[in-house]
Amino acid sequence: MFGICNLSIVPSRKEPSDRSEMVTQLLFGETFEVLETLGNWCRIKIAFDNYECWIDKKQFLPISHRTFDTLNANDCFCTNEVVQIITNTNTSQLFPIVLGSTLPNFDAGDCLVEKENYTYDGTFVNCGMPSTKNEFIETAMMYLHTPYLWGGKSPFGIDCSGFTQMVYKLCGTQLLRDAHQQAAQGETLSFVEEAEPGDLAFFDNEEGRIVHVGMVMNNNKIIHASGKVRIDGFDHQGIFNNDKKDYTHRLRLLKRII
């Protein structure tokens, strides 16, 4: 069984319960495979990053295997506005979708998912077209001041690895979901001085586990989600919080993905 997110934002949980922690979110247009059904819950594997989680079976649209394969073989177009309206032309229902939502089978403002038709007249990007390093920073700035939310991927709440994953998605590059997974991607840099805008910096805890990620900027700065998406100082020691006037995250490694 396969499905697509046909709602704005769907919470995706660690266990099959409304009380379980949210580990990620599905945004409109994201597709997945259903691995297991348990009562009102489905364990899914998200097509974009192979992430596994549980969602409420009332919060998605089932699709055929053929539709799933077609959607994931075509170019990926995504919304490029913090929030915009999409219209289900079958029902005349209008609802908001957020930055980074996928536009399935997008063609001149029209989207099609089997028998469901949608129209979208906002700005969009072709996520199959890799961006320049400067465009990564421009995209990251669209999330500035977004409040931190564990498992979040939207401009209304986002976590550190959700932030980097969404920025990279909008700029045509695929990242895995969690910080420790992203840390295994790309080329390792030896020195902070080698880092360019758009490169990723990873930070560990006292046990040596990767627990945080941010995106390097020019002029010894970093943009990252900590309390909110913010810009702080950055050097070989880690992140220097401009408000606290102290280091808050210890640098573990630097990665160049593109």
C-alpha positions in Angstrom: 0.0 0.0 0.0 1.2 3.5 -0.8 0.0 7.0 0.2 0.4 10.7 -0.3 0.0 13.6 2.2 -3.1 15.5 1.1 -3.2 17.8 4.2 -1.0 20.8 5.1 1.1 19.2 7.8 0.7 15.8 9.3 2.5 14.8 12.6 4.5 11.6 12.2 5.3 9.8 15.4 7.7 7.3 17.0 5.0 5.0 18.1 1.3 4.4 17.1 -0.2 6.8 19.6 -1.3 10.4 19.7 0.8 10.7 22.9 3.9 9.4 21.3 6.7 12.0 20.4 6.6 13.6 17.0 9.8 12.6 15.2 9.0 14.3 11.8 6.2 15.8 9.8 4.7 15.1 6.4 4.1 18.1 4.2 1.5 18.3 1.4 2.6 16.2 -1.5 5.0 13.9 0.2 4.7 10.2 -0.7 5.4 7.1 1.3 5.0 3.3 1.5 2.8 1.8 4.1 4.7 -0.9 5.9 2.3 -2.0 8.6 -1.2 -1.1 9.8 -2.1 -1.3 13.5 -5.6 -0.2 14.5 -5.9 3.5 13.4 -2.2 3.8 12.7 0.1 3.1 9.8 3.8 2.6 9.9 5.3 4.3 6.8 8.6 4.8 5.0 8.8 8.2 3.5 10.0 8.1 -0.1 12.2 11.2 0.1 14.5 10.1 2.9 13.4 6.5 3.8 12.5 7.7 7.2 10.1 5.4 9.1 7.4 6.6 11.5 3.7 6.2 12.4 0.8 8.4 11.1 -2.9 8.3 11.6 -4.5 6.4 8.7 -7.2 9.1 8.4 -4.6 11.7 7.5 -3.5 10.6 4.0 -4.7 9.7 0.6 -4.0 6.1 -0.6 -2.5 5.9 -4.0 -1.5 3.0 -6.3 2.0 1.6 -6.7 2.0 3.0 -10.2 1.2 6.5 -9.1 3.8 6.3 -6.3 6.5 5.3 -8.8 5.4 8.0 -11.3 5.4 10.8 -8.7 8.9 9.8 -7.5 10.3 9.5 -11.0 9.2 12.9 -12.2 10.9 16.3 -11.4 10.0 17.5 -7.9 8.5 21.0 -7.8 8.1 22.6 -4.3 6.3 25.7 -3.0 8.6 28.6 -2.4 6.5 30.8 -0.1 6.2 30.6 3.6 2.5 29.9 3.3 0.2 29.8 0.2 -3.3 28.5 -0.7 -3.9 25.4 -2.8 -7.4 24.6 -4.1 -8.8 21.1 -4.5 -10.8 21.7 -7.7 -12.9 18.5 -7.1 -14.4 19.9 -3.9 -13.6 23.6 -4.3 -11.9 23.4 -0.9 -9.1 25.9 -0.2 -6.4 25.1 2.4 -2.9 26.5 3.2 0.3 24.7 2.4 3.8 25.7 3.7 7.2 26.3 2.3 8.8 23.2 0.9 5.5 21.4 0.2 5.7 19.1 -2.9 3.5 19.9 -5.9 2.6 16.4 -7.4 2.6 16.2 -11.2 2.9 20.0 -11.4 2.1 21.5 -14.7 1.4 25.3 -15.2 -0.3 25.6 -11.8 -2.2 22.3 -11.9 -1.4 19.3 -9.7 -2.9 15.9 -10.2 -3.0 12.8 -7.9 -5.0 10.1 -9.6 -8.6 11.6 -9.5 -7.7 14.5 -7.2 -7.0 17.8 -9.0 -5.5 20.9 -7.4 -4.5 24.4 -8.5 -1.7 26.4 -7.1 -0.8 29.9 -8.3 2.1 30.8 -5.9 5.8 30.8 -6.5 7.7 27.5 -6.8 11.1 25.9 -7.4 12.2 22.9 -9.4 13.9 20.8 -6.7 15.6 18.8 -9.4 17.8 21.7 -10.2 20.8 22.1 -7.9 21.3 25.6 -6.5 24.4 27.7 -5.9 25.9 28.1 -2.4 24.5 31.7 -2.2 21.0 30.4 -2.9 21.3 28.0 0.1 21.8 30.9 2.4 18.9 32.9 0.8 16.6 29.9 1.3 17.8 29.4 4.9 16.9 33.0 5.7 13.3 32.3 4.8 13.1 30.2 8.0 14.7 32.9 10.2 12.9 33.2 13.6 10.9 30.0 13.0 10.3 28.6 16.5 12.1 25.3 17.4 9.8 22.3 17.4 11.1 18.7 17.9 10.3 16.8 14.7 9.1 20.0 12.9 9.8 20.7 9.2 7.7 23.9 8.6 8.1 27.7 9.0 5.7 27.4 12.0 8.0 25.0 13.9 11.2 23.2 12.9 14.1 21.3 14.5 17.8 21.6 13.6 18.0 18.7 11.1 14.5 19.5 9.7 15.8 23.0 9.0 18.9 21.8 7.1 16.9 19.0 5.3 14.3 21.5 4.1 16.8 24.1 2.9 18.7 21.5 1.0 15.5 20.0 -0.5 14.5 23.4 -1.8 17.9 23.9 -3.3 17.8 20.6 -5.1 19.9 18.3 -2.8 18.7 15.4 -0.8 19.6 15.1 2.9 18.5 12.4 5.4 16.3 13.4 8.2 18.3 13.3 11.5 21.5 15.1 12.3 23.5 11.9 12.9 22.3 10.6 9.5 23.2 13.8 7.8 26.7 13.7 9.4 27.4 10.5 7.5 26.8 12.2 4.1 29.2 14.3 2.0 32.9 15.1 2.3 34.6 15.8 5.7 36.4 19.1 6.0 39.5 19.4 8.1 39.4 23.0 9.2 36.7 25.7 9.8 38.7 27.9 7.4 37.8 25.5 4.6 34.1 25.9 5.1 31.9 27.7 2.6 28.4 29.1 3.0 26.0 26.2 2.8 28.3 23.6 4.3 27.1 21.8 7.4 28.6 21.9 10.9 27.7 19.1 13.4 27.9 19.2 17.1 28.1 16.5 19.8 27.2 16.1 23.4 29.4 14.8 26.3 28.9 11.2 25.2 30.2 12.1 21.7 26.8 11.7 20.0 25.8 14.0 17.2 22.9 16.1 18.6 22.9 19.3 16.5 23.5 20.6 13.0 23.7 24.1 11.5 24.6 25.8 8.2 27.8 27.8 7.8 27.5 31.4 6.6 30.2 34.0 5.7 32.0 36.1 8.3 32.2 33.4 11.0 28.5 33.0 11.3 26.1 30.1 11.4 22.4 29.8 11.0 20.7 27.0 13.0 17.6 26.1 14.9 18.1 26.4 18.6 15.1 27.9 20.4 14.4 29.4 17.0 16.1 29.6 13.7 18.9 32.1 14.5 22.3 33.4 13.4 25.2 33.1 15.9 28.9 33.3 15.9 30.9 30.2 14.8 34.5 29.1 15.1 36.7 26.0 15.7 35.2 25.6 19.2 31.6 25.7 18.2 28.6 28.1 18.3 28.9 31.3 20.2 25.5 32.4 21.3 25.2 36.2 20.7 22.6 36.6 23.5 24.2 34.5 26.2 27.7 35.6 25.3 28.9 32.0 25.6 29.5 28.8 23.7 26.4 26.6 23.5 27.4 23.9 21.1 30.7 22.0 20.7 31.9 21.5 17.1 32.4 17.8 16.1 32.8 17.9 12.4 32.2 19.8 9.1 30.7 18.4 6.0 30.5 19.6 2.4 27.4 18.0 0.7 27.8 19.8 -2.7 
